């Protein structure tokens, strides 16, 4: 479905708002503590809905993610580069998130409408791009961050992968599922409105 620039900007704004609210966590908005970070799902959905706009949409979302992290960390009175989660591995968030974007973009290019085959393609695209993101982000943090105690080993890394595998997958799948539901709903409503606008033909 071809989207106008206004539609793309509207989608980007909504996605950016959801990421901001959930990524901020408890530092600014205490009543949103229960909301898990939607960033991974946001980048996958953005790749799907904003395919073809990656040259400007992806950098904007990436800048937003970094800016939120910076504001949250410095708001705690901590130097950004001294935080537990920030190290040389932090730069790997770019290829990590971009893998999710590519997964969503691939799905947008190959999907064939509201069919069961599209659902299978969506599941594969999400699992593959999510796995790439997870390996890049988790692996870079484990091997490059000073926060991980020495000595490091592949056995310990695999154990760490297993510890966080399901929580991250469930959260990402949850947000993508919500996005898929809204996508289907929007298509159905659009079709219904178009049919309602068509003049009734005489029998």
C-alpha positions in Angstrom: 0.0 0.0 0.0 1.5 3.3 -1.1 1.5 5.9 1.7 1.8 9.7 1.4 4.5 11.6 3.2 1.9 12.8 5.6 0.8 9.3 6.4 4.4 8.2 6.9 5.1 11.1 9.2 2.0 10.2 11.2 3.0 6.6 11.5 6.5 7.6 12.6 5.1 10.0 15.2 2.9 7.3 16.7 5.7 4.8 16.8 8.1 7.3 18.3 5.6 8.2 21.0 5.1 4.5 21.9 8.9 4.0 22.1 9.4 7.1 24.2 6.7 6.1 26.7 7.9 2.6 27.1 11.7 3.2 26.9 11.7 5.9 29.5 10.8 3.2 32.1 10.4 4.5 35.7 12.9 7.4 35.6 10.4 10.0 34.4 7.0 8.3 34.3 6.5 6.2 37.4 3.0 5.1 36.4 4.3 3.4 33.3 6.6 1.0 35.2 4.6 -2.0 34.1 5.1 -1.3 30.4 8.0 -3.3 28.9 10.3 -1.5 26.4 8.7 -1.6 22.9 11.8 -0.5 21.0 12.5 -3.9 19.3 8.9 -4.2 18.2 8.8 -0.6 17.1 11.8 -1.0 14.7 10.2 -4.1 13.1 6.9 -2.4 12.7 8.6 0.7 11.4 10.4 -1.3 8.8 7.1 -2.8 7.7 5.0 0.4 7.7 7.7 2.8 6.5 9.5 0.6 3.9 11.2 2.9 1.5 11.7 5.7 4.0 14.6 4.0 5.8 17.1 6.7 4.9 15.3 9.2 7.1 12.9 7.3 9.3 15.4 4.8 10.7 18.0 7.4 11.7 15.3 9.5 13.4 14.1 6.5 15.5 17.7 5.6 16.3 18.5 9.2 17.5 15.3 9.1 19.6 16.4 5.8 21.3 19.8 7.2 22.1 18.5 10.5 23.3 16.0 8.8 25.6 18.8 6.7 27.1 20.9 9.7 27.5 18.2 11.7 29.3 17.2 8.8 31.5 20.8 8.1 32.6 21.9 11.7 33.1 18.6 12.4 35.0 19.9 9.9 37.6 23.0 11.9 38.1 25.2 9.4 36.2 27.7 10.1 33.5 26.3 8.5 30.3 29.4 6.6 29.4 29.8 5.3 33.0 26.4 3.6 33.1 26.2 -0.2 33.4 24.5 -0.6 30.1 26.7 1.8 28.1 30.0 0.6 26.6 31.7 0.0 23.3 28.9 -2.5 22.7 26.3 0.3 22.8 27.2 1.1 19.1 26.0 -2.3 18.2 22.5 -1.1 18.8 22.6 0.4 15.3 23.0 -2.9 13.4 20.9 -4.7 16.0 17.9 -2.4 15.4 18.5 -2.3 11.7 18.2 -6.0 11.5 14.6 -5.7 12.9 14.0 -2.9 10.4 15.1 -5.1 7.6 12.9 -7.9 8.8 9.8 -5.7 8.7 10.8 -4.2 5.3 11.3 -7.7 3.8 7.8 -8.6 5.0 6.3 -5.5 3.5 7.9 -6.3 0.2 6.8 -9.9 0.0 3.5 -10.1 1.9 0.4 -10.9 -0.2 -2.3 -9.3 1.8 -4.5 -10.7 4.5 -3.8 -14.3 3.9 -2.6 -17.2 6.0 0.6 -17.3 4.0 1.4 -13.7 5.0 1.0 -14.7 8.7 3.6 -17.4 8.2 5.9 -15.0 6.4 5.5 -12.5 9.3 6.4 -15.1 11.9 9.5 -16.1 10.0 10.6 -12.5 9.3 10.1 -11.6 13.0 12.0 -14.7 14.3 14.9 -14.3 12.0 15.4 -10.5 12.4 14.7 -10.8 16.1 17.4 -13.5 16.5 19.9 -11.4 14.6 19.1 -8.4 16.9 19.3 -10.5 20.0 22.6 -12.1 19.1 24.2 -8.8 18.1 23.0 -6.9 21.2 23.5 -9.6 23.7 26.8 -10.9 22.2 28.3 -7.4 21.9 27.4 -6.6 25.5 28.8 -9.8 26.9 32.1 -9.7 25.0 32.8 -6.0 24.9 31.3 -4.5 28.1 33.4 -3.9 31.2 30.3 -4.6 33.2 30.6 -8.4 32.5 33.1 -9.9 34.9 36.1 -11.8 33.7 36.9 -14.5 32.7 34.4 -14.8 29.8 33.5 -18.0 28.1 31.2 -19.3 25.4 29.5 -21.5 27.9 28.7 -18.5 30.1 27.5 -16.5 27.1 25.2 -19.3 26.0 23.8 -19.5 29.5 23.2 -15.7 29.4 21.5 -16.1 26.0 19.2 -18.7 27.5 18.3 -16.5 30.5 17.0 -13.6 28.4 15.8 -15.4 25.3 12.1 -15.8 26.1 11.5 -12.5 27.9 12.9 -10.5 25.0 11.1 -12.6 22.4 7.8 -12.5 24.3 8.0 -8.7 24.6 8.9 -8.1 20.9 6.2 -10.6 19.7 3.6 -8.9 22.0 4.1 -5.4 20.5 4.4 -6.7 16.9 1.2 -8.7 17.5 -0.6 -5.5 18.7 0.7 -3.7 15.6 -0.5 -6.6 13.3 -4.0 -6.4 14.9 -4.2 -2.7 14.3 -2.9 -3.2 10.7 -5.6 -5.7 9.9 -8.2 -3.5 11.6 -7.2 -0.5 9.6 -7.4 -2.4 6.3 -10.8 -3.8 7.1 -12.1 -0.4 8.1 -10.7 1.2 4.9 -12.4 -1.5 2.8 -15.7 -1.0 4.7 -15.6 2.7 4.2 -14.9 2.4 0.5 -17.8 0.0 0.0 -20.1 2.4 1.9 -19.0 5.2 -0.4 -19.9 3.3 -3.5 -23.3 4.1 -5.0 -25.9 1.4 -4.9 -26.5 0.0 -8.3 -30.1 -0.7 -9.5 -31.2 -4.3 -9.5 
